[in-house]
Amino acid sequence: MASPAPPAKHGDRAKFGYEGYCCFPDDGRRHQVIDGDHSVNPAPSTYHQTVSGRLQCQLHTRIELTGKGIVYDASVDVQITDHDIVQPDLVVVLFPRMQMIAPTKINGVAEYWIADPDNHTLCQFVLADGRYEQRPPGDEIRLSILDTFTVRLADVW
């Protein structure tokens, strides 16, 4: 197992990029880089996995089985920026955007969701003018890049 590459200097602080991220140990924990800082999380709770599975089922049925794209489940690396590399529970790539898939990671996302199963909340962030903007919460979430797709949160919790 290689030691993590030292973070690159940016201004007065060091930030990890993908090269350093690739050197983190394969120890069963979720390693991520957020704004260049390394974070480690334990495995998700069983309820978290239940909610993720329910959401995956809806995504698979409405995206993959209808020929609109591919649904990946954990773990897959997603590099959002040079210094933001995450391992989301689920990733959807629609067929017109397949070029974002590389052999070891997925590059960039048009939108992402952060679910909090314990509090029954889901935050949706959509890329607009190079920045992620949070959408207002509701009882349903509409996938911004596929207008016909909605998730009823009551079916997830």
C-alpha positions as CSV (number, residue, x, y, z in Angstrom):
1,M,0.0,0.0,0.0
2,A,1.5,3.3,-1.1
3,S,1.6,6.3,1.2
4,P,-0.7,9.2,0.2
5,A,1.0,11.7,-2.1
6,P,1.6,14.9,-0.3
7,P,-1.1,17.5,-1.0
8,A,-0.3,20.2,-3.5
9,K,0.2,23.7,-2.1
10,H,-2.5,26.2,-3.0
11,G,-2.0,29.6,-1.4
12,D,-1.1,29.1,2.3
13,R,-2.5,25.6,2.7
14,A,-2.0,22.2,1.1
15,K,-4.8,20.5,-0.8
16,F,-5.2,16.9,-1.9
17,G,-6.0,16.1,-5.5
18,Y,-6.8,12.8,-7.3
19,E,-3.2,11.6,-7.3
20,G,-3.1,11.8,-3.5
21,Y,-6.6,10.5,-3.1
22,C,-5.6,7.3,-5.0
23,C,-2.9,6.5,-2.4
24,F,-5.3,6.4,0.5
25,P,-5.6,2.9,2.0
26,D,-8.2,0.4,0.9
27,D,-9.4,-0.2,4.5
28,G,-13.1,-0.5,4.0
29,R,-13.9,3.0,5.0
30,R,-15.1,5.8,2.8
31,H,-12.2,8.2,2.0
32,Q,-13.1,11.5,0.3
33,V,-11.5,14.8,-0.5
34,I,-13.6,17.9,0.1
35,D,-12.0,21.2,-0.9
36,G,-8.6,19.5,-0.7
37,D,-9.1,18.1,2.8
38,H,-9.0,14.3,3.4
39,S,-12.0,12.9,5.3
40,V,-12.8,9.4,6.4
41,N,-16.2,8.0,7.2
42,P,-17.3,4.6,8.6
43,A,-19.6,2.3,6.7
44,P,-23.2,3.7,6.5
45,S,-25.8,2.5,8.9
46,T,-28.2,-0.3,8.0
47,Y,-31.1,2.2,7.8
48,H,-28.9,4.4,5.5
49,Q,-28.4,1.3,3.3
50,T,-32.2,0.6,3.3
51,V,-33.0,4.1,2.1
52,S,-30.2,4.0,-0.5
53,G,-31.6,0.7,-1.8
54,R,-35.1,2.1,-2.2
55,L,-33.8,5.1,-4.1
56,Q,-31.6,2.9,-6.2
57,C,-34.6,0.8,-7.1
58,Q,-36.6,3.8,-8.3
59,L,-33.6,5.1,-10.3
60,H,-32.9,1.7,-11.8
61,T,-36.5,1.2,-12.8
62,R,-37.0,4.7,-14.3
63,I,-33.5,5.4,-15.7
64,E,-31.8,2.1,-16.6
65,L,-34.7,-0.1,-17.5
66,T,-36.1,2.6,-19.8
67,G,-32.8,3.0,-21.7
68,K,-32.0,6.5,-20.5
69,G,-28.7,5.8,-18.7
70,I,-26.8,3.8,-16.1
71,V,-27.1,3.7,-12.3
72,Y,-23.9,3.0,-10.3
73,D,-24.0,2.0,-6.7
74,A,-21.2,2.5,-4.1
75,S,-18.4,2.6,-4.4
76,V,-17.3,4.6,-7.3
77,D,-15.1,7.7,-7.3
78,V,-16.6,10.9,-8.6
79,Q,-14.2,13.8,-9.2
80,I,-16.2,17.0,-9.0
81,T,-13.3,19.4,-9.1
82,D,-9.5,19.1,-8.9
83,H,-9.8,19.0,-5.1
84,D,-13.2,17.4,-4.5
85,I,-13.4,13.6,-4.9
86,V,-16.3,11.8,-3.3
87,Q,-17.8,8.3,-3.2
88,P,-21.5,8.7,-3.3
89,D,-24.0,5.9,-2.6
90,L,-25.5,6.2,-6.1
91,V,-24.5,7.8,-9.4
92,V,-26.7,8.3,-12.4
93,V,-25.1,8.9,-15.8
94,L,-27.5,9.5,-18.7
95,F,-26.5,8.2,-22.1
96,P,-25.8,11.6,-23.7
97,R,-23.2,12.3,-20.9
98,M,-21.3,8.9,-21.1
99,Q,-18.1,10.7,-21.9
100,M,-17.8,11.7,-18.2
101,I,-17.0,8.0,-17.4
102,A,-13.3,7.2,-17.2
103,P,-11.9,3.7,-16.3
104,T,-11.3,4.6,-12.6
105,K,-13.7,7.5,-11.9
106,I,-16.6,9.6,-13.1
107,N,-15.7,13.2,-13.9
108,G,-18.1,16.0,-12.9
109,V,-21.8,15.9,-12.2
110,A,-24.6,18.1,-13.3
111,E,-26.4,17.6,-10.0
112,Y,-26.1,15.9,-6.7
113,W,-28.3,15.0,-3.8
114,I,-27.5,14.7,-0.1
115,A,-29.9,12.5,1.8
116,D,-30.2,12.4,5.5
117,P,-32.2,9.3,6.3
118,D,-32.4,9.9,10.0
119,N,-34.1,13.3,9.5
120,H,-35.9,12.4,6.3
121,T,-34.5,15.2,4.3
122,L,-33.0,15.3,0.8
123,C,-31.1,18.4,-0.5
124,Q,-30.7,18.8,-4.2
125,F,-27.9,20.8,-5.7
126,V,-27.9,21.7,-9.5
127,L,-24.9,23.0,-11.5
128,A,-25.8,26.5,-12.9
129,D,-23.2,28.9,-14.3
130,G,-20.3,26.8,-12.9
131,R,-21.7,26.7,-9.3
132,Y,-24.0,24.3,-7.4
133,E,-27.2,25.9,-6.4
134,Q,-29.6,24.3,-3.8
135,R,-33.1,23.7,-5.0
136,P,-36.0,24.2,-2.6
137,P,-37.0,21.1,-0.6
138,G,-40.3,19.4,-1.2
139,D,-42.2,16.1,-1.0
140,E,-40.8,15.1,-4.4
141,I,-37.5,15.6,-6.1
142,R,-37.3,16.2,-9.8
143,L,-34.1,15.2,-11.6
144,S,-33.2,18.4,-13.3
145,I,-31.5,16.8,-16.3
146,L,-34.5,14.5,-16.9
147,D,-37.7,16.5,-16.4
148,T,-39.9,13.5,-16.5
149,F,-38.3,11.8,-13.5
150,T,-39.4,12.4,-10.0
151,V,-38.8,10.6,-6.7
152,R,-41.5,10.5,-4.1
153,L,-39.7,10.8,-0.8
154,A,-42.5,9.1,1.1
155,D,-41.5,6.0,-0.9
156,V,-37.9,6.3,0.2
157,W,-38.2,6.9,3.9
